[in-house]
Amino acid sequence: MTDSASVAEAYARGRVHFMGIELAVAPGALVPRAETELLGHTAVDTLLAMRLPAPRVVDMCCGTGNLACAIAHHIPHSRVWASDLTDDCVSVACSNVELRRLSERVSVHQGDLFASLAGQGLEASIDVIVCNPPYISEARLEGERAPLLELEPREAFAAGPYGISIHQRVIRDALAFLRPGGALLFEVGLGQERQVKTLFERSRRYEDIRVIQNEAGEGRVVLARSHARSPA
């Protein structure tokens, strides 16, 4: 977890490096964390394994647009739709799309999760959805994790009483946008991988559910694929 001093330093510089590219940061949007590179690299590896000529990707809860820009950088023929709720995140994400000269392949949208993509004609066509959602419970934000709110927005962290409220919504609503066999990938907090894996299992609409561990052996990414066919 990035400490307050590192966040303050990043805001002062106005730049960070993520997955080998430089990105802009500004107050009001979460500073990209090194641990989120695991989600990004897993998404890139998943897309490469699909061997698609022009993969279609959604970066939900995009923040600064770090995942959207990094995926577009590493998968040169991809088309990416990034989305977030707040004005500040959308503004910084748009700045990064311009900074990385990706405006022809990456677009930024604003709204409440997938509502921002309604009317874009994306239903049942997305190959990969990545999501680094808020995943800290309200109780922890009022207690041990309160220092996180000193510099960065509450919306970037708060996720209901158990820290998985956004995961629940995305698992449900992503199905309208994923193509059969498309993949949904989440970053999860320490110790949350089992809960999120269970959410996928209970939906009965996903298969090949996997937990990806970091170098320390901690499960920080959960990946699942939508059923190639609707379950009987």
Buried (B, 14 or more C-beta within 10 A) or exposed (E): EBEEEBBBEBBEEEEBEBBEBEBBBBEBBBBBBBBBBBBBBBBBEBBEEBEBEEBBBBBBBBBBBBBBBBBBBBBEEBBBBBBBBBEBBBBBBBBBBEBBEBEEBBBBBBEEBBEBBEEEEBBEEBBBBBBBBBBBBBEBBEEEBEEBBEBBBEBBBBBBEBBBBBBBBBBBBBBEBBBEBBBBBBBBBEEBBEBBBEBBEEBEBBBEBBBBEBEEEBBBBBBBBBBEEEEE
